[in-house]
Amino acid sequence: MDAIELLAPAGSFSTALAAFEAGADAVYLGLDSFSARAQAVNFSVDELAEILAVAHAKGRKVYVTFNTLLSDVELSEAVERLAQLEELAPDALIVQDLGVARLVRMKFPSLALHASTQLVAHNLEGVLALKELGFSRVVLARELPAADIRSIVQRCGCEIEVFVHGALCYSLSGLCLFSAMERARSGNRGRCAYCCRMAYIDAEGNRGLPFSMKDLRLDDRLDLLREAGVHSLKIEGRMKSELYVASVVKRYRDLLDGGRSDTSRADLETVFSRATTHLYIDGWRQARADLIDPVNLGHQGTPIGTVKHITKDRGGRAWLRLHTRRALERHDGLQFVVSGAAANTETGRPLGMGIGEMRLAISRKPMFEVPAGSDVEIEISDQKLLDALTTALGTPHAILTVHCSLSNAVKRRFPIPPFRASDYPGANRMDAVVRLRPGVVEAVCRDETVSLSVPVMQKAQHPERTEAAVRKCFGKLGGSGWSLASLTVEDPEGLFVPTSVLNDLRRELVARLDAARLKRRQEKIASVREALSSDPVLTGTARTCDASPEGSVPQRVVKVRLGQSVPDGAWDEVVVAIGHSGEVPEFGDEVRLALPVFTKEMDYGRLRGRVKSLLRAGYVKWETADLAGLRMLRALGVEDITADWSLYAFNALAAAALAELGIRRCVLSPESGREAESLPFPIPVERLVQQSTPLFISVTEPATDAPSRLVSANGDTFTSFALDGLWVTTRTAPRRFSPPADVPTRLDLSWDPLL
């Protein structure tokens, strides 16, 4: 089996350098647009060219995240960016939007496609669907157990990538609408407000962090992933520092290569540390206490001891005394946690300080550093912190734990490597010919010719050295984006040319080549934009599936789940979400059955059998919530298929991709604003009029004993409830929308809370 890839995040250029230095086989990074981490520093196009040069010189890879949902008005800019990427040739694009994937396949086929975890691939059927759409690699949903991963890898026939370390979303990736709907910051468009990290008050008046997931850490489960045949192990963290990325990469690199690492978990915890979890890697049955930390928020550090007492010396200086299990030095960071709870319960973040003055407790001699196992006294100069710690120590049975939250010793082990663009060859290869003639010197490459006149050209005293001089000048391409593939020097008369002339010749040739490349790119952009305007699927001139009869598009649709009553009304169509269990009662001819949004790998066979049974019973109209369901329905011969909002027909190109897969009609996402349509939709679109929008859809139970009513800091009320094997969080009251007049609409009751 090929060596497993270690894939690191790079939120900045220096972080990418640090990742490679620490042993990453590849990095993934975003540009300054269309990235799901828009708040990261991200890369300019020029920086991407430079990091590609670094990576490829080292035999490493670079994957570019193009993993947000696009509106129609952004498609023109996307074409321009894709044309630039085509030139730069990264090793792959990580994509969520089906319209972008379609655009790449049709117009930029040299760019390899990786399916983002935002596409919610969580079973074999979903992975196979993505493979058929041209994705060479699929990033699985984070929640999958090792057994499911193994089953998928063995049968999918494409590369599989899994997350092994870093922050976790509470909601299934790609199915979180909380930030978009409640904060007007779409996580699907790179602007997540991290609502799952916010505090809420439950029905019993308890304040906590019911959705705040522990961080994933699978450094002791790597053998499971090796055995599963996973191609790539992914570290989360494009918002994290160079030190975080380098230290985590080093630990996993060491463990993958030799089975042990000099970078300990405690070292990592000094850099950044929430409580950690294996999530569901060992199986679906996990206690929520192993998954969520409802008390502490953010970086805590690694525990090094407990406070023995706080005293004051004759000068009135306060000193904290502890026995440290870890070596310390001045300017290291400390944080304090009381009896397992956050010292500051209002923010969930521990109180902390940097070490200023420090001394051994016995000699009281000032020290710059102390070894592990020392009794040490550390000055507390901040009065507010002193008061808080004194109060905590005065609480009966309280234990005040000290954590090292910044270690300068660890920091020194991971310096940011230097970078000079001239040290790395450019990605554009140059085959050049240089001709020396009396009075003129000429360079030719790729149909571009540069001629410089040299009025006085003498015979060279050492003509055998001329070619070496030309090669030296034309070898100075560092930082230009070009590298010399071959050079032919034609000098039949043995002439001498000044170095300054040769340098001018090289610079002018590069400028001409860049101008020609820009012209070709602009022509490509114009042709792609023109092709979009005449795309037969978008314009409706191509037959993608059997269209509904003229005028038969339902104008008023209602969706319910099993057990719900259909409200009175003149409904053109009723959609019933069948879930994974329960008898489906007989309905009229206009009923459409809807598949679940999430089906575990081990449950998919039963779902398929259920669908077959219902097909035999005469149900021929179906709605799918994901690509897995769509693939299954098509394989079973279903022709009348519609798509719910979770397939994200966010733009006309995405709708065209669905149309080509046989979708006849789709529902717009509740976060999709259609105020500025620039392209016609190739299939009919339903718009919501009312929905208890699922803000979180999770396989994890929230960490509260009273989830039926949760109140946020600004007074908004929400509820979490179990539904068909998932935990759904919505507003307590349904959300109403205002679609344009005279368009197909949907009343969606299928997510209404179970109260």
Summary of the structure (lengths in Angstrom):
residues: 755
radius of gyration: 30.6
end to end distance: 51.7
largest distance: 100.9
contacts: 2566
relative contact order: 0.11
helix: 30%
strand: 26%
